[in-house]
């Protein structure tokens, strides 16, 4: 009887360790190992632009992060507007001297496993831009109403004139 208790305790320890290990892995998907800076933002490098509201980045630790730009909706593939939107996002991201992601605290990840983030750009002239605002100003993205209540949604809502 005593041997079974020790074996059960051993299995319990193994299960608890596995859960903690898995929890740490899942947390690293939402906030990469590089972690947020003191401003609550994660500095990243552009890997590739997918379209007008999605891109891949890497953080300082080399973690790959697929990001959905929260608050906006860009045209879907198959239209001229899709290419214009993707081109503008790619151009802004490639020209930026610094890119920072601000994870949306109310919903850090979407159903596809993409990080939901606000994308802050520091341009060569020192100007600081919110990518989502620039996409809307140009008409290459629209306000994504499902993001109502998110961190900077009111800025986008004012820009949309609603």
N, C-alpha and C positions, 0 to 999 in steps of 0.2 A: 504494500500500500504506500509506503514511504517513497519508493522508487517512482511510482506513477505521479505523485505530487511534484517531485523534482522535474520529471519529464514535462509535465503540464506547465510548470513555471518556466521552463526553458522555452517551450513553444510560445508561451505568452510574451516572453521577452523578445523573441524573434519577430512576432507579429507586431508588437509595439515599435520595434526598431524599423521594420519595413514601412509602417504607416508614417513614422516621422521622416524617413528617407523620402518617401513618395511626396509627402507634404512639402518638403523643402524643394523638390524638383518642380512641383506645380507652382510654387510661389516664385521660382526663378523664371517661369514663363511669363508671369504678369509683370513683375519688377525684376528685370535682368540682374545678374550677379553684380554688374557694375554699379547698380543701385542709383537712386536719384541723387542729384547734387543738393547742395544746401538750399537751392531755390526750388526744390521739388521737381526738378527736370532732369532728364537723362540725356547726356550728350551722346550723339550717334553719328555714324557716317552712312551715307547713302550707298546701298548696294544696287538696287534697281527700282525704277518706277513701274508699277503695274498698269495704272490708269489714273484718272483725275482724283481719285479718293483712296488709293491704296499704294503702298510702297514697302519695300524691304530695306531694313537697316541692320547695322551691326553696332553693338555697344563697345565700350572700351575693353571689355573682357573677351570680345570676339563672338558674343552670343548673337545669333540671327533673330531678328524681330520683324514679324509681318504686322504692319500697322494699317488700320482703317482710320482715316481722318474723320474724327467725330464732328458732327454738326453739319456736314455737307453731303450732298448726293451729286455725283457726276454722271454724265450720260453713259449708257451701257454700250458695249461693243457693237459694231456694225453700222455706225453712223459717222458722218463727218465730224459731228460735235464731240464724239468719243475721242477722236484723234486730236482735236484742238485742245480738249481738256487735259488729256494725258501729256501732251507736249508742253502745255503751260506748267503743269505740276513738275514735270521732269526738268524743265529749264530753271524754275525757281530753286528746286532742290540742288541741282548741279552747280548753280551760280553761288549758292550760299557758302559763306566761309565757315559758318557754324550752324548745326542743326540740333535742336533740343526737343525732346518729346515730353509733354506733360500728360501723364496718364489720367484719364477721366476717372475721378474718384467714385462717382455714382455707379459706374459700370466699366470696369477696367478691360473687359474682354467681350467680344461678340460671340455669337453661336458658332462661328467658323474658326474660333481660336485666335483671331487677330486681336492685337492690343488696340484698344480705342484710345486715341491720344490727340492732343492739340499739338500742332507742329509749329515751333517757333524758329524763325530763320534770322541769322545775322548776315546781312549782305556785305559785299566788299566795301561799300561806302559807310558802313557802320550802322545803317538803318536796321531796325528790328521789325520784323513782319510776322504776322500770324498767317500762315499759309492758307487756312480756310477763308480768311477775309479776302485775300488776294484772288482766290479762285472765284469767289462770289462777285467781287468788284468787276471782274473781267467778263462775267456771264458764263464762265465755264463750269460752274457748279451752282446748285440751288440749295436753299435751306433744307435740312433734313429734319422735318418736324418731330420725328420719333426721338430726337435728342433733346427735346424740350426739358428744361430743368438741369441740363448739364452745365458744367463749370463756366464756360464762356458763351453759352447759347444766346444770352441777351445781346451780346455784341453783334452776333450774326443776324439776329432778329431785327435789330435797329438798321443794319445795313440793307436788309431785305425790305425795309419800310413797313414792317408789320408790327 
